[in-house]
């Protein structure tokens, strides 16, 4: 009998075809993620789970899934999965780093530009029929060329944003627990050991850290108050890295000038969230990796990882490789 796999959302066909070649596949058909109790019931009867960042894979689910050998997340981040619980159960956890780096970095920089130059606000103004004439003081924004960009987390995506900043002649500073002298020399980056020392220097701050207990609300009231009143905050990492209540006050009271978010806390953001009442913020629905080519590469890699584990091979990306050595 072929191993059974449950896929929590419809994904690009090339990924599904890989699964269908080697496994018995069931795909959740809805646009919304399967409810937790449904996911838990499905997990109890399969050998592999193919999940998204919206799917909670916690210890109770894992303990109720005796056949489960692998959870393959179609994402770089895996904060939706209790990795320690999976490791305790001998379940491999896989992810899809690398394939979405450039696409996400493109989007982060696009979000930076949209927030700085008030692109979305201007579009709403035109669509509302309010554009009557050109005005010398209308929709004044902030220059990107020659500005100072602070990158919080110099991983693959953060580094990609730093590379794009070179074309705008930006001065790039970065904060990361691990210093990167090689990249400092290649791109002219300046390292800061303390986030609090970096923030007051920046015209733009772009966040690229994983969500963990250490990074939860990494950007809160104290950090936002350190930033320039003309500064712009960009978050394409995970919503809970930024305290949304503090961000609302910062934008409303002018501690900072603007923000661009592709991720929120909670996610999706409720329609009555006060952030949605502000003009000086751009919010998109977690689409930084949403290009045709990249989402297809993610789907394929997640499928390849899952099938590799089920066939007794080493997957390309496993976040708890100690399980594979057992």
Secondary structure, DSSP 8 states (H G I E B T S, - for coil): ---EEEESS---HHHHHHHHHHSEEEE--SSS---HHHHHHHHTT-SEEEE-TTS-B-HHHHHT-TT--EEEESSS--TTB-HHHHHHTT-EEE---STTHHHHHHHHHHHHHHHHTTHHHHHHHHHTT---S--TTTT-----TT-EEEEE--SHHHHHHHHHHHTTT-EEEEE-SS--HHHHHHHT-EEES-HHHHHTT-SEEEE-----TTTTT-B-HHHHHHS-TT-EEEE-S-GGGB-HHHHHHHHHHTSSSEEEESS-SSSS--TT-GGGG-SSEEE--S-TT--HHHHHHHHHHHHHHHHHHHTT---S-BTTGGGTT-
